[in-house]
Amino acid sequence: MAEATVPKSQLDYEQTLMYGKYTKELGDYARVEAEKLRAQRERRREKERMRGFLKYKEESRWQRCKSYMIWCRNVVFAKIGEDWIFLLLLGVSMALLSFAVDFTIAKCQKAHYWLYMELSQYPLLQYLAWVLFPVIFISFSAGFTHIVSANAIGSGIPEMKTILRGVVLKEYLSFRTLIAKIIGLITALGSGLPLGKEGPFVHIASMVAQLLSRLVTSFRGIYENESRNSEMLAAACAVGVSCNFAAPIGGVLFSIEVTSTYFAVRNYWRGFFSAVCGAFIFRLLAVWNREEETITALFKTQFRVDYPFDVQELLAFAVIGIVCGFGGALFVYFHRQVVYFNRKHRRLTYFLQKNRFIYPALIAFVCSSLTFPLGLGQYMAGELTQKEAINELFDNHTWTKGQADVDEELIISHWKHPQSNIFVTLVIFIVMNFWMSAMAVTLPVPAGVFIPVFVLGAAFGRLVGESMAAWFPLGVRSDGIPHRIIPGGYAVAGAAALSGAVTHTVSTSVIVFELTGQIAHILPVLIAVLVANVISQWLQPSIYDSIIQIKRLPYLPDIGSGGSGRAHNVYVEDIMVREVKFISFISSYKELKDLLGSCRLSSFPLVDAPESMILLGSVKRWELEDIMEDHLSNARRRLVMAHANHPSVRFNAAGDGDIEMKDIRVVHQEEEQEEEAPSNQETVTVVDFTRHGISAAPADPPKSILKKSPMSSPGTSPTPSPRGSPKAKKKFDYPNPANESPYRSMFRPREDAPDIEELADVGDLTPEQLTAWEEEQLQDRINFDAVTIDPAPFQLVERTSLHKVHSLFSLLGLHHAYVTTIGRLIGVVSLKEFHHFEGTGVEIDSIQEGSESD
């Protein structure tokens, strides 16, 4: 049989006798059609842009400018991409904010010193001015922060570490917290106490990123997408560090080390781009303010480059690392013990909570009294700010050589008293600032810990460097040629080592290179930092992990070096909880009530039956509480009683739902076909509650007496007629718009709804009758039709090693996981079990009691 003759179609398709065939490759047409569709979309977008632009063409000049700006914004966002714009705005915003905060803090500190110098003829008034200034500022910071938002207290890095792990901390990134953090930080650092701002700026940058994504319309997709939101918060942490020291590389690395256990490499470019923008604008503002002649390092040094150190000096740098490692661990331990001391004495804690200004005012009074320049402060450079102290400790010259010019004499005068020498001053400075910094960090104000320990490390390094210069005045000889020792290089190594030991980071070495603008001492600095980290990690957790323990934040502890080997030989079956709280598919409401009252878990595993324990999924606690409340609600009780009083009403009491009588409206139906109904037929009232999970079927008369609409389906109610029709019978029905979720319209009020008495005269029950009714209803089987069930909760097998479980929890941000064997639920493991494992090196009394409930 010959093939049918059909003209070619657009796709060169020819109809043949049986199947037909294509004469060309479909891939070519797919590419052509894709290009056509893409061009059509671009034309539509351009028309929409031009429509918005031409809308105000004939109107005022301002409106035309506004429309043009909107058009330009759309073009820029379309060509560049909103991620780049968002990161640029974040970096610039944080640079402006950091510069403004630094400028304000510097003015406050200058005002403090100016007030002290203006009263030089009155020593007593000088003391009062020197002491009362920080007391007032610290008291204001504590009170303002407590009133506006208590979430602004502290560093912010421990909380951001917890948030990036997936834990939601309510109100921690709000606008109120941002205001409290900025104002509290300015007043706290303006007081002159040994406090830092690097940690708080990590928190501030995260809040700015969150608010930008919320407020700016073009960035709302970032806030609504949980994954992208986490990526932007990670970039914000890097910007917060880089805007403090103008150190973009070290800032990104430091933020990764202190906030992430596992870091996504795709976030690298986001952090670097935003950090570079922030650091560039931050230093550019210094040039604009005439603080610098050009963009340069924050603490610029001029160490000898051709021969910065001798190989024999590496031993001294290693000694700095050893001492800083023990010193960092001691600092963390001392800080934690101060907090625990206040908590153990409940009367003292209660008294300080009732009188919140006493503790910060007392600490400020003691610290400022000890640093009074006419008292002990003259033996510890008490008149210097932290920035001035770092500048002088990084000085290129040797203070003990005996020959100095005018500028050097001014620097040495701060560290040398006529009744003592430089070494005594440095020792007193280190000892006094050590415990004052640890005490100041415990104050209820926004404050960080990085800068104080950075200054302490620089002072210790300077002490070692000056000692080496005194012991070897001609320098260390190498091949018969003496090379003088540079104490400033030792100060740089000490600052990086002690700050790295306290924070458990290696990136502090990169930060000091960017701060000083030189990498001549890269090898000795790295040696000191690595040695300090090894010792401090062996003895104590980092200061941020210690604060996480103190605040009992739900964070997974690291498996220490002593427990990592054992972690491969310990399995999840050895630490899991075997007595699992669960709900079965055949459980009754009474069992559900007992389960909810016995624990505070936020989710429960759902099994098929207690005998088989086959895991079906997990259910959130609030879902179970909702169905429990609905099942015993007053509205449902009244409907059940109405059914008891009206047997003609068909009602299935096994259903559940949040039923309110206001949701029921009266539908009048004309009896146009009443004459067609048999005379002996009984009129039946039907109540339809199917949309709330309560199934009800219409009555089964021999023949329907209601007129059927041609548009109604067998499962739908007939079309209602206008109210007030003559000879109309009442029918109660739930309205269910086609475009509305059946579980949402129940909350919409009905102005035309009848009262319950129109359905049945149900009187109030006595307490005994109500209790009996509830006991009867609790025997019903749970209906899970309206419950959202997670069909795939995270599961582990019982022979999974603890090391692997720890890695999964850290990588995926899990709070708990169910342990199964061939589908049977046999246990559950949560963050709490990791704390109990003795190899983690975490104190058991610091366990968060509700970690499993997450």
C-alpha positions in Angstrom: 0.0 0.0 0.0 1.3 3.4 -0.9 2.2 5.9 1.8 -0.3 8.6 2.4 0.7 11.9 0.9 0.8 14.6 3.6 2.6 18.0 3.2 5.6 18.6 5.4 4.9 20.1 8.8 7.0 22.7 10.5 9.3 20.1 12.0 9.7 18.3 8.7 7.6 15.5 9.9 6.2 13.2 7.1 3.2 11.0 7.6 3.8 7.5 6.4 1.5 4.5 6.3 2.2 3.3 9.8 4.2 5.6 12.1 5.5 8.5 10.1 9.1 9.8 10.3 11.2 12.9 10.8 13.5 13.9 8.0 15.9 16.0 10.1 17.5 15.7 13.5 15.2 16.9 16.3 18.2 18.2 18.2 18.6 21.0 15.6 14.9 22.0 16.1 15.3 21.9 19.8 18.2 24.4 19.7 16.3 26.6 17.2 13.1 26.6 19.3 15.1 27.3 22.5 16.7 30.3 20.9 13.3 31.5 19.7 11.8 31.1 23.2 14.8 32.8 24.8 14.5 35.7 22.4 10.8 36.0 23.1 11.4 36.1 26.8 14.1 38.8 26.4 11.6 40.9 24.3 8.9 40.5 26.9 11.3 41.6 29.7 12.5 44.6 27.6 8.8 45.6 27.0 8.1 45.4 30.7 11.2 47.5 31.5 10.2 50.1 28.9 6.6 50.0 30.1 7.7 50.9 33.6 10.0 53.6 32.1 7.4 55.1 29.8 4.8 55.1 32.5 6.0 58.4 33.9 7.2 59.9 30.6 4.6 62.6 30.5 4.7 63.3 34.2 7.0 65.3 36.5 10.7 65.4 36.1 11.3 63.7 39.4 9.0 60.8 38.4 10.9 60.4 35.1 14.2 60.4 37.0 12.8 57.8 39.3 11.6 55.6 36.5 15.0 55.9 34.8 16.8 54.9 38.0 14.5 51.9 38.3 15.3 50.9 34.8 19.0 51.3 35.4 18.8 49.2 38.5 17.0 46.4 36.7 19.6 46.5 33.9 22.5 46.4 36.4 21.0 43.5 38.3 20.3 41.6 35.1 23.8 42.1 33.7 25.9 41.7 36.9 23.9 39.5 39.1 22.3 40.1 42.5 24.9 38.0 44.4 27.8 40.4 43.3 25.7 43.5 44.1 24.7 42.1 47.5 28.2 41.2 48.5 29.5 44.6 47.3 26.8 46.5 49.3 27.6 44.3 52.3 31.3 45.0 52.1 30.9 48.8 51.6 28.2 49.0 54.4 30.5 47.2 56.9 33.5 49.3 55.9 31.5 52.5 56.6 30.1 51.1 59.8 33.5 50.0 61.0 35.1 53.3 60.2 32.3 55.2 62.0 32.6 52.9 65.1 36.4 53.3 65.2 36.1 57.1 64.8 33.5 57.4 67.6 35.5 55.1 69.9 38.7 57.1 69.3 36.9 60.3 70.1 35.6 58.9 73.3 39.1 57.7 74.4 40.6 61.1 73.5 37.9 62.8 75.5 38.8 60.6 78.4 42.5 61.4 78.2 41.8 65.1 77.5 39.6 65.3 80.7 42.4 63.7 82.7 45.0 66.2 81.3 42.8 69.3 81.9 42.7 68.5 85.6 46.5 68.1 85.9 46.7 70.5 88.8 44.2 68.6 90.9 45.3 64.9 91.3 42.1 63.9 93.2 39.9 65.3 90.4 42.1 63.6 87.9 41.5 60.3 89.7 37.8 60.8 89.8 37.7 61.8 86.1 39.8 58.8 85.1 37.6 56.4 87.1 34.1 57.7 86.7 34.4 58.1 82.9 34.7 54.3 82.2 32.2 53.5 85.0 29.6 55.7 83.4 30.2 54.3 79.9 30.2 50.7 81.0 27.1 51.1 83.1 25.3 52.8 80.1 26.4 50.0 77.8 25.2 47.3 80.2 21.8 49.0 80.8 21.2 49.9 77.1 22.0 46.4 75.9 19.8 44.8 78.5 16.9 47.0 77.8 17.0 47.0 74.0 18.2 43.4 73.3 20.1 41.1 75.6 21.2 39.0 72.6 23.8 41.7 71.8 25.8 40.8 74.9 29.2 39.1 74.3 31.3 38.4 71.3 28.9 36.9 68.8 31.2 34.4 67.2 29.9 31.4 69.4 26.3 32.2 68.4 27.2 32.6 64.7 29.0 29.3 64.9 25.8 27.7 66.2 23.6 29.5 63.6 25.8 28.3 60.7 25.4 24.8 62.0 21.7 25.1 61.4 20.3 26.1 64.8 17.8 28.9 64.8 18.4 31.5 67.6 15.4 33.6 67.9 15.8 37.4 67.5 19.6 37.0 67.4 19.9 38.7 63.9 17.1 41.3 64.4 17.3 45.1 64.0 16.9 45.7 67.7 19.9 43.5 68.3 21.9 45.4 65.7 21.2 48.8 67.4 22.0 47.4 70.8 25.2 45.8 69.5 26.5 49.0 67.9 25.6 51.5 70.7 26.7 49.0 73.4 30.0 48.3 71.6 30.9 52.0 71.1 30.3 52.8 74.8 32.0 49.7 76.1 35.2 50.2 74.0 35.0 54.0 74.5 35.4 53.4 78.3 39.0 52.2 77.7 38.7 48.7 79.3 40.6 45.9 77.7 37.9 44.7 75.3 37.9 44.0 71.6 35.5 44.5 68.6 36.4 41.7 66.2 33.9 39.2 67.5 31.1 41.8 67.8 31.7 42.9 64.2 31.3 39.3 63.0 27.8 39.5 64.6 27.1 42.9 63.3 28.1 41.9 59.7 25.7 38.9 60.0 22.9 41.1 61.1 23.5 43.6 58.3 23.5 40.8 55.7 20.3 39.4 57.2 18.6 42.8 57.2 19.8 43.6 53.7 18.3 40.4 52.4 15.0 41.2 54.2 14.6 44.8 53.3 15.9 45.1 49.8 13.3 43.8 47.4 15.9 42.4 44.9 17.6 40.4 47.6 14.5 38.7 49.2 15.3 35.5 47.4 18.4 35.3 49.5 16.5 35.5 52.7 13.8 33.1 51.6 16.3 30.5 50.4 17.8 28.8 53.5 20.9 27.5 51.6 21.7 30.9 50.1 21.1 32.6 53.4 23.7 30.5 55.1 26.2 31.2 52.3 25.7 34.9 52.7 26.1 34.7 56.5 29.3 32.8 56.0 30.5 35.7 53.7 29.3 38.2 56.3 31.5 36.6 59.0 34.5 37.1 56.7 33.6 40.7 56.1 33.3 41.4 59.9 36.8 40.3 60.5 38.4 42.0 57.5 36.8 45.4 58.2 38.6 45.5 61.6 42.1 45.0 60.4 41.9 45.7 56.7 43.0 42.0 56.3 40.8 40.3 53.7 42.8 37.1 53.4 43.3 36.6 57.1 39.7 37.6 57.7 38.3 35.0 55.4 40.5 32.3 56.8 39.9 33.3 60.4 36.1 33.3 59.9 36.3 29.8 58.4 38.3 28.5 61.3 36.1 29.9 64.0 32.7 29.4 62.5 32.8 26.2 60.4 33.6 22.6 60.9 33.1 21.9 57.2 33.3 24.7 54.7 31.8 24.8 51.2 34.5 25.9 48.7 31.8 27.6 46.6 31.5 30.2 49.4 35.2 31.1 49.1 34.8 33.7 46.3 31.9 35.3 48.1 33.8 35.8 51.3 36.9 37.1 49.5 35.1 39.4 47.2 33.1 41.0 50.0 36.1 41.1 52.3 38.3 42.8 49.7 35.6 45.4 49.1 35.2 46.1 52.8 38.9 46.3 53.5 39.5 48.6 50.5 36.8 51.0 51.5 37.9 50.9 55.1 41.5 52.0 54.3 40.3 54.4 51.7 38.3 56.2 54.4 41.4 56.5 56.5 43.1 58.3 53.5 40.0 60.5 53.1 40.1 61.4 56.8 43.8 62.2 56.4 44.9 59.6 58.9 47.1 58.0 56.2 48.8 59.4 53.1 47.9 56.3 51.0 46.4 52.9 51.4 48.8 51.0 53.6 48.9 48.5 56.5 47.1 49.3 59.7 50.2 48.8 61.9 53.0 49.3 59.4 56.4 48.1 60.3 59.9 48.5 58.7 61.7 45.4 59.8 65.0 44.6 58.2 64.2 42.5 55.1 67.7 41.3 54.0 68.4 39.5 57.2 65.3 39.6 59.5 66.4 36.8 61.9 69.0 34.1 62.4 68.4 30.4 62.3 69.4 30.2 66.0 66.6 32.6 66.9 64.0 30.0 65.9 64.5 28.4 69.2 63.4 31.6 70.9 60.4 31.8 68.7 59.5 28.2 69.6 59.8 29.2 73.3 57.3 32.0 72.6 54.9 29.4 71.1 55.3 27.1 74.1 54.6 29.9 76.7 51.7 31.3 74.6 50.2 27.9 74.3 50.1 27.4 78.1 49.1 31.1 78.5 46.2 30.8 76.1 44.9 27.6 77.8 45.2 29.4 81.2 43.3 32.4 79.9 40.4 30.2 78.7 40.4 28.3 82.0 40.5 31.4 84.1 37.6 33.0 82.1 35.4 30.0 82.5 36.1 29.6 86.2 35.1 33.2 86.8 31.7 32.5 85.2 31.3 29.3 87.1 32.2 31.0 90.4 29.3 33.5 89.9 26.9 30.7 89.0 27.8 28.5 91.9 27.0 31.2 94.5 23.3 31.6 93.9 22.9 34.4 96.4 25.6 36.4 94.7 24.1 35.6 91.3 20.6 36.6 92.5 21.9 39.8 94.0 23.8 40.8 90.8 20.8 40.0 88.7 18.6 42.2 90.8 21.2 45.0 90.7 22.6 44.7 87.2 24.8 47.8 87.3 26.8 46.8 90.3 29.0 44.1 88.6 30.0 46.1 85.5 30.5 49.3 87.5 32.7 47.4 90.0 34.9 45.8 87.3 35.2 49.1 85.5 36.1 50.9 88.8 38.8 48.3 89.7 40.4 48.2 86.3 40.4 52.0 85.8 41.8 52.5 89.3 44.7 50.1 88.6 45.5 51.8 85.3 45.4 55.4 86.8 48.6 57.0 85.3 49.6 58.6 88.6 49.3 55.3 90.5 50.1 51.7 89.4 49.4 52.7 85.8 52.7 54.5 85.5 54.4 51.1 85.8 52.2 49.5 83.1 51.7 52.1 80.4 48.2 52.8 81.8 47.6 55.9 79.7 47.9 54.1 76.3 44.9 52.8 74.4 45.1 49.3 72.9 45.8 50.6 69.4 48.6 52.8 70.7 50.0 49.9 72.7 50.1 47.7 69.6 51.8 50.4 67.5 54.5 50.9 70.1 55.0 47.2 70.8 55.6 46.6 67.0 58.2 49.3 67.0 61.2 48.7 64.8 63.8 49.9 67.3 65.4 48.2 70.3 64.4 50.0 73.6 67.4 48.7 75.6 70.2 49.8 73.3 70.7 53.1 75.2 70.6 55.3 72.2 67.4 56.7 70.9 66.1 59.8 69.1 63.2 62.0 70.1 60.4 59.8 68.8 62.0 56.7 70.4 62.4 58.5 73.7 58.7 59.3 73.7 57.8 55.6 73.1 60.3 54.4 75.7 58.9 56.9 78.3 55.6 55.0 78.3 57.3 51.7 79.1 60.2 52.8 81.4 59.7 54.4 84.8 62.6 56.1 86.6 62.2 53.7 89.5 62.0 50.6 87.3 63.1 49.3 83.9 61.4 48.2 80.7 61.3 44.5 81.7 59.5 45.2 85.0 57.0 47.4 83.1 56.3 44.7 80.5 55.9 42.0 83.2 53.4 44.1 85.2 51.6 45.0 82.0 51.2 41.4 81.0 50.2 40.1 84.5 47.6 42.9 85.2 46.1 42.9 81.7 45.9 39.2 81.7 43.3 38.9 84.5 41.7 42.3 83.8 41.0 41.1 80.2 39.5 37.8 81.4 37.3 39.7 83.9 36.3 42.4 81.4 35.1 39.8 78.9 32.6 38.4 81.4 30.8 41.8 81.6 27.2 41.9 80.1 28.2 44.2 77.3 29.0 43.7 73.6 32.7 42.9 73.6 35.3 40.6 72.0 38.4 38.9 73.2 40.7 38.9 70.2 42.2 42.3 70.6 43.0 42.0 74.4 44.9 38.7 73.9 46.5 40.1 70.8 48.0 43.0 72.9 49.1 40.5 75.6 50.9 38.3 73.1 52.6 41.3 71.6 53.8 42.4 75.0 55.1 39.0 75.8 56.9 38.8 72.5 58.4 42.2 73.1 59.6 41.1 76.5 61.4 38.1 74.9 62.8 40.2 72.1 64.1 42.9 74.4 65.6 40.1 76.7 67.3 38.6 73.6 68.6 42.0 72.6 70.0 42.6 76.2 71.6 39.1 76.3 73.1 39.5 72.8 73.8 43.3 72.4 75.8 42.7 69.3 73.4 40.3 67.8 73.6 36.6 67.0 76.7 35.8 65.0 76.3 33.8 61.8 79.5 33.0 59.8 81.4 35.5 62.0 79.0 38.4 61.0 76.8 39.8 63.9 73.2 40.6 63.1 71.2 42.7 65.6 68.0 41.2 67.0 64.7 42.9 66.1 62.4 42.8 69.2 59.5 44.0 67.1 59.5 40.7 65.2 59.2 38.8 68.4 56.2 41.0 69.3 54.5 40.1 66.0 55.2 36.4 66.7 53.9 36.7 70.3 50.7 38.5 69.2 49.9 35.8 66.6 50.8 32.9 68.9 48.7 34.0 71.9 45.7 35.0 69.9 45.9 31.8 67.9 46.2 29.7 71.1 43.1 31.4 72.6 41.0 31.0 69.5 42.6 27.8 68.2 43.3 29.3 64.8 46.4 29.4 62.5 45.1 32.3 60.4 46.2 34.8 63.0 49.7 34.5 61.4 48.2 35.7 58.1 46.4 38.5 59.9 49.6 39.9 61.4 51.3 39.8 58.1 48.5 41.9 56.6 48.5 44.2 59.7 52.2 44.9 59.5 52.6 44.8 55.7 55.6 42.5 56.0 56.1 38.8 55.7 59.8 38.8 56.6 59.1 36.8 59.8 56.7 34.3 58.2 58.6 31.2 59.2 59.2 32.1 62.9 55.6 33.4 63.3 54.2 30.1 61.8 56.4 28.1 64.1 55.2 30.0 67.2 51.6 29.8 66.2 51.7 26.1 65.4 53.4 25.2 68.7 51.0 27.4 70.7 48.0 25.7 69.0 49.2 22.2 69.7 49.6 22.9 73.4 46.4 24.9 73.9 44.2 22.4 72.0 45.7 19.6 74.1 44.8 21.5 77.3 41.6 23.5 76.7 38.9 24.2 74.1 39.0 27.5 72.3 37.5 30.6 73.9 34.5 30.3 71.6 33.9 26.7 72.3 34.2 27.5 76.0 31.6 30.2 75.7 29.4 27.7 73.9 29.7 25.4 76.9 29.0 28.2 79.3 25.9 29.3 77.4 24.9 25.7 76.7 24.3 26.3 73.1 23.3 23.2 71.0 26.6 22.7 69.3 28.4 19.4 68.5 31.7 19.1 70.4 34.9 18.1 68.6 36.4 14.7 69.2 39.7 15.5 70.9 43.0 14.0 69.9 42.7 11.6 72.8 39.4 10.2 71.7 39.6 10.3 67.9 41.5 6.9 67.8 38.9 5.3 70.1 36.1 6.9 68.0 36.8 4.4 65.2 36.3 1.5 67.6 33.1 2.8 69.3 29.8 2.3 67.4 26.5 4.0 67.5 24.9 1.1 69.3 27.3 1.7 72.3 26.1 5.3 72.9 22.5 5.4 71.5 19.4 5.6 73.7 17.5 2.4 73.5 14.3 3.5 75.3 12.9 5.5 72.5 9.8 7.6 72.9 7.7 6.8 69.8 4.1 6.9 68.5 2.6 4.0 66.6 0.1 4.1 63.7 -2.4 2.2 65.9 -2.0 4.3 69.0 -4.9 5.9 70.8 -5.3 9.4 71.8 -4.7 8.4 75.5 -1.3 7.0 74.6 -0.6 10.2 72.7 -1.6 12.3 75.7 0.7 10.3 77.9 3.6 10.6 75.5 3.3 14.3 75.1 3.2 14.7 78.9 6.2 12.5 79.6 8.8 14.4 77.6 9.6 17.6 75.7 11.0 16.2 72.5 10.3 18.3 69.4 9.6 15.3 67.1 8.7 11.7 67.5 9.4 8.6 65.4 6.3 7.0 63.9 6.2 3.2 63.8 3.6 0.8 62.4 3.0 -1.1 65.6 4.8 -1.5 69.0 5.4 -5.2 68.2 7.2 -4.8 64.9 8.6 -1.3 65.4 9.0 -0.7 61.6 9.9 3.0 61.2 7.5 4.8 59.0 8.7 8.4 59.5 8.7 11.1 62.1 6.1 13.6 63.3 6.6 17.1 64.7 5.4 17.7 68.3 3.2 20.6 67.3 1.4 18.5 64.8 0.5 15.9 67.5 -0.5 18.6 69.9 -2.8 20.1 67.3 -4.7 16.9 66.5 -4.9 16.2 70.3 -6.4 19.6 70.9 -8.8 19.3 68.0 -10.0 15.9 69.1 -11.0 17.3 72.5 -12.1 20.7 71.4 -15.5 22.2 72.5 -16.6 22.5 68.9 -16.2 18.8 68.2 -17.9 17.9 71.5 -20.9 20.0 70.5 -21.1 18.4 67.2 -20.9 14.9 68.8 -23.7 15.9 71.2 -25.7 17.3 68.2 -25.4 13.9 66.6 -26.6 12.3 69.8 -29.7 14.5 69.9 -30.4 14.2 66.2 -30.0 10.7 65.1 -30.9 11.7 61.5 -27.6 13.6 61.3 -24.9 11.4 60.0 -21.5 12.1 61.6 -18.4 10.1 61.8 -16.8 10.9 65.1 -13.5 9.3 64.2 -12.4 12.3 62.2 -10.5 15.2 63.6 -10.1 18.9 62.7 -10.2 22.3 64.1 -14.0 22.7 63.8 -15.7 25.9 64.7 -19.5 26.4 64.3 -18.8 29.7 62.7 -17.4 27.8 59.7 -20.9 26.3 59.1 -23.3 28.3 57.0 -26.9 27.6 56.1 -27.6 26.8 52.5 -31.2 27.0 51.4 -32.4 24.8 48.6 -35.6 25.4 46.8 -37.8 22.4 46.5 -38.7 22.8 42.9 -38.9 19.0 42.6 -40.6 18.4 46.0 -43.7 17.1 44.2 -41.5 14.4 42.7 -40.4 13.0 46.1 -42.5 10.2 47.6 -45.0 11.4 50.2 -43.8 8.9 52.7 -40.1 9.9 52.4 -38.4 11.3 55.5 -36.5 14.5 55.1 -32.9 14.0 56.2 -30.5 16.8 57.4 -27.0 16.2 56.2 -23.9 17.7 57.8 -20.8 17.7 55.6 -17.5 18.0 57.5 -15.2 16.2 55.1 -13.0 19.2 54.6 -11.8 19.1 58.2 -11.0 15.4 58.2 -14.5 14.4 59.4 -16.1 12.2 56.8 -19.8 12.4 56.5 -21.9 10.9 53.8 -25.3 12.1 52.7 -28.4 10.3 53.8 -29.5 7.4 51.8 -33.1 8.1 50.9 -34.7 6.0 48.1 -34.5 9.0 45.9 -32.9 12.4 46.2 -35.3 15.2 46.9 -32.7 17.9 46.0 -32.4 19.4 42.6 -29.1 18.4 41.0 -27.0 21.0 39.3 -25.5 20.1 36.0 -22.2 21.5 37.2 -22.1 19.5 40.4 -20.2 16.2 40.6 -21.4 13.2 42.7 -19.2 14.2 45.6 -20.2 17.9 45.7 -23.1 19.7 47.3 -25.7 21.2 45.0 -25.7 24.8 44.1 -27.4 26.9 46.8 -30.3 29.2 46.2 -30.7 32.6 47.6 -31.6 32.8 51.2 -35.2 33.5 52.2 -36.7 31.4 49.5 -40.2 30.1 50.4 -40.6 26.5 51.5 -36.9 26.0 51.8 -35.3 23.3 53.8 -32.0 23.9 55.7 -28.8 22.2 54.9 -25.5 22.7 56.7 -22.4 22.7 54.6 -18.8 23.9 54.7 -17.9 26.3 51.9 -14.8 25.2 50.1 -13.5 27.6 47.5 -11.6 25.8 44.7 -8.5 27.9 45.2 -8.2 27.6 48.9 -6.6 24.9 51.0 -9.2 23.0 53.0 -7.3 23.4 56.1 -7.0 27.2 55.8 -10.5 28.4 55.4 -11.5 27.0 58.8 -9.9 30.1 60.3 -12.0 32.5 58.2 -14.9 34.0 60.2 -18.5 33.6 58.9 -20.7 36.5 59.5 -23.7 34.7 58.2 -23.1 31.5 60.3 -25.9 30.3 62.5 -25.5 29.7 66.2 -25.0 26.2 67.5 -28.5 26.2 69.0 -29.9 26.3 65.4 -28.4 22.8 65.0 -29.2 21.4 68.4 -29.9 22.5 71.9 -26.7 21.2 73.5 -26.4 22.3 77.1 -23.2 22.6 79.0 -21.9 19.5 80.6 -21.0 19.1 84.2 -17.3 18.6 85.1 -18.0 14.9 85.7 -19.8 14.5 82.4 -17.0 16.4 80.6 -14.3 14.2 82.1 -16.2 11.1 81.2 -16.7 12.3 77.6 -13.0 13.1 77.3 -12.0 9.7 78.7 -14.3 8.1 76.1 -12.8 10.1 73.3 -9.3 9.3 74.3 -9.9 5.7 73.6 -10.3 6.5 69.9 -7.5 5.6 67.5 -5.4 8.4 66.2 -6.3 9.7 62.7 -3.1 10.8 60.9 -4.9 12.0 57.8 -4.3 15.7 58.6 -0.8 15.2 60.0 2.3 16.0 58.0 4.7 13.0 58.3 8.3 13.1 57.3 8.7 9.9 55.5 12.5 9.9 55.4 14.1 11.0 58.7 17.9 10.5 58.9 18.7 6.9 59.9 21.9 5.0 60.9 22.7 1.4 61.3 23.8 0.1 64.7 27.4 -0.7 63.5 28.2 2.9 62.3 31.4 4.1 63.9 31.3 7.1 66.2 33.8 8.9 64.1 31.5 8.6 61.0 28.5 9.6 63.0 30.3 12.7 64.3 31.3 13.6 60.7 27.7 13.2 59.5 26.3 15.3 62.3 28.9 18.1 61.6 28.5 18.0 57.9 24.7 17.9 57.7 23.9 19.9 60.8 21.9 17.1 62.4 20.4 17.2 65.8 19.4 13.6 66.1 19.2 10.4 64.1 17.3 7.2 64.4 19.1 3.9 64.6 17.4 1.0 62.7 18.2 -2.5 61.7 16.3 -4.0 58.7 13.8 -1.2 59.0 13.2 -1.7 62.8 13.7 1.2 65.1 16.1 0.2 67.9 17.4 3.5 69.2 18.1 7.2 68.8 21.4 9.2 69.0 21.5 13.0 69.5 24.0 15.7 70.4 23.6 14.8 74.1 25.1 11.3 73.5 28.2 12.9 72.0 28.7 15.0 75.2 28.5 11.8 77.3 31.2 10.1 75.3 34.4 10.5 77.4 36.6 10.9 74.4 35.2 14.3 73.5 37.0 16.1 76.2 33.9 18.2 77.1 32.6 18.6 80.6 29.5 16.6 81.2 27.9 19.3 83.4 27.9 21.6 80.4 25.5 19.4 78.4 22.5 21.2 77.0 19.5 19.5 78.6 17.3 20.0 75.6 19.7 19.0 72.8 17.8 15.8 72.1 14.5 17.7 71.8 15.9 19.5 68.9 
